[in-house]
């Protein structure tokens, strides 16, 4: 299912794909008790994939449910240490598209804390990834936008972008 959602997310404008994604969201909701069966990559694919249809109620509902699963995994002894950098990047980008959902904000902050704990440079955010994150965070409600972790990741992303731009200039 996670691979299907990930694949469908490449064509979010197509009506047939949208319908299939909504059907998959309903199926994931039906299997709510089995979320721990999804690998870290599978969970990331679901979060990032369903984020392409924010106006679809089942996609919003499944996103809240997936945020709860990320928070449950955060509370384990290992936290999110078993997630790859790519998986965490996908999760934070996916949840960032749902700034008004409290569960998505809480899960995003948990992931951001993991990202900052490991060092943001490890995540090698591409320029579009960084721009997507910065744009998304600017739409967060004011109370969440002031959260220290969000402010720090924005600062780090800007530094990373500035550093990459300087390196490109120096290479010329």
N, C-alpha and C positions, 0 to 999 in steps of 0.2 A: 504494500500500500504506500509506504513512504517513497519508494522509487516512482510509482505512478504519479503521486502528487508532485514530486520533484519534476518529473517529465512534463506534466500538464502545465506547470507553472511557467514554462517557456513560451506558452501561447495563451496568456490570460484573457485576451480580447475575444477569442473564439468562443461562440455560444455553446457549441458541443463540449468543448473542453471545460468551460465554466460549469455546465450541468454535471459533467463527470466529477469535477472537483467537489461540488456540493454533495453529490452522492457519496463520495469517499469521506467527506467530513462527517456525514451522518453515520457512516459505518464505523469510523474511529470513535465517535460519540457512543455508539452502541457497545463498543469494546472498551469502555472506560476503565474497567477493572484489569485490563491486560496491557496497560501502557508500559509497565516495566518489562514487557517482552520486546519493546523496541530498543535497538541499539542506540548508542549516542548519536551516530550518524543518521539513523532512521528518525530519531526525534528531531534532529536539526533539519532534516529534509521536510518533515511535516510542518514545523514552525515556519520555515522560510517559504515553503510552497503555498500553504494556505494564506499567507500574508498578501498574496496577489489578488484576493477577492474580499477586501474588507467590508464591502457592502452586503455580502451574503451572510445571513444570520447563522447558518450552521458552521461557516468558517470562523466567525467570531466566537461562537460557543466552543468550538474545538480548540481555538487558540487559548482561551481562558483555561480550559482543561489541561492543555499542554504546558501552560505556565505553571499550573499546580504541580505537574509532574517534575518540571525542572526544579521547582522549590523543594519538593520531596527529595530529589536526588542531591540537592545542595545540603540538606540536613544530615545526610549519611556521614559517616566518619571521614570518608575521602573527599567529600564535597563534590566539586566538578572536575577533580584532577584526572578523571578517566576520559574526559572529553578532549578531542584533539583541538588544536587552534582553529582549524577549518570549521569544525562543528560549532565551537563557541562563536566564531565570527558569523556563521549562518543564523544561529539562534538570536544573537543580539540584533542583527540586521532585520530579521523577521519580526521579532517582538517590537522593535522600534517603530514599525508601521502601525502599531496599536497603542498610541500614547495615552489614550483616554481609558484604557482597560487597566484597572488597578493591579490585577494579577500579572499582566504582561509587564507593567512597570516594575513590580517587585522582582520578577524573574530576570528582567533586563539588568537591574541593579546587582543581583546576585552574580550574573554572568560577567558584568563589568568589573566587579570586585575580583573575580577570578582572573580576568584579563589583566587588570592592573597588578595583581599579585605575581603574575608570571612575567610581566613586562610587555608593554604594548608593541614594542618592535618585533617581538616574536610572532605576532599575528600577521605581519606583513599586509596590512590593509591596503588594497589598491586605491588609486585616486578615486574611482567611482564609489568604492566601498566607503571611503572616508567622507566623501561628499554626501552620500546617502545618509550616513550616520549623523553628520553635522546638521543636515537639513531636517532629518527626523527629530533630533533632540531639540531643535529650535521650536518645534510644534508641541512639545510636552507642556502640560499644565505648569504654571509658575512654581508651585510648591515642589514639584518633582524636578523641574529644571534647575533648581538651586541645590539639589542634592550634591553633596561633595564628590561622590564617585563620578557622577555625570560631568561635573565641572572639570574634574581631573582628566577624564578620558578625552573631553573636547580639547583641553590644553595639550595633551599628548598627541592627539591627531593633528592639531595645527602645527605642532613642532615637527612631527614626522613629515607632513606635507612641505613645510618650509625647508627642512633638511634635504628632502628629495629634490626639491626645486633648485636648491643651491648646488647639489651634486651634479645635476644636469647642466647647470650653467658653467660649473668648473670643468666639466668634460669637454665643453665646446671650446 
